[in-house]
Amino acid sequence: MSGITPYRTLHDIARALPTLTARAEIEAALDELEYLFEVIPPEMQEYAEPVIAALRSKLAGLDAPAG
């Protein structure tokens, strides 16, 4: 992981969360974070879980029928 740190990636995705609105952006962030979740230490996973949940919620909101 040269030049990429799990802490920085998690931080960057969490900060960008409010601005992610397009399906492709949300899915890319979710994919990156889900991969990261598998390789980060267990004590750090608790910080990633709410961000993953928020991304999944945003995706679900895109799939919800309007009205």
C-alpha positions in Angstrom: 0.0 0.0 0.0 2.6 2.5 -1.0 1.5 6.0 -0.4 -2.0 4.9 0.8 -2.8 4.7 4.4 -6.1 3.1 5.7 -6.5 6.0 8.2 -6.2 8.6 5.4 -8.6 6.8 3.1 -11.2 6.3 5.8 -10.8 10.0 6.7 -11.1 11.2 3.1 -14.2 9.1 2.4 -15.9 10.2 5.6 -15.2 13.8 4.8 -16.5 13.5 1.3 -19.6 11.6 2.3 -22.0 14.7 2.3 -20.9 15.5 -1.3 -21.3 12.1 -2.7 -24.5 12.1 -4.7 -24.0 10.2 -7.9 -24.4 6.4 -7.8 -21.0 5.9 -9.4 -19.3 8.0 -6.7 -21.0 6.3 -3.9 -20.4 2.8 -5.2 -16.7 3.6 -5.8 -16.3 4.9 -2.2 -18.2 1.9 -0.9 -16.1 -0.6 -2.8 -12.9 1.1 -1.6 -14.0 1.1 2.0 -15.3 -2.5 1.9 -12.0 -3.7 0.6 -10.2 -1.6 3.2 -12.4 -3.0 5.9 -11.0 -6.5 5.1 -7.4 -5.4 5.6 -7.5 -2.9 8.4 -6.9 -4.0 12.0 -10.0 -5.1 13.9 -9.8 -2.1 16.3 -10.1 0.3 13.4 -13.1 -1.5 11.8 -15.5 0.1 14.3 -14.7 3.5 12.8 -15.3 2.2 9.2 -18.6 0.6 10.0 -20.7 3.8 10.3 -19.2 5.2 7.1 -20.0 2.0 5.3 -23.6 2.1 6.7 -24.0 5.7 5.6 -22.8 4.9 2.1 -25.2 1.9 1.9 -28.0 4.2 3.1 -27.3 6.7 0.4 -27.4 4.0 -2.2 -30.7 2.7 -0.8 -32.1 6.2 -1.0 -31.2 6.3 -4.7 -33.2 3.1 -5.2 -36.2 4.2 -3.2 -39.3 5.3 -5.2 -40.0 9.0 -5.2 -43.1 10.2 -3.7 
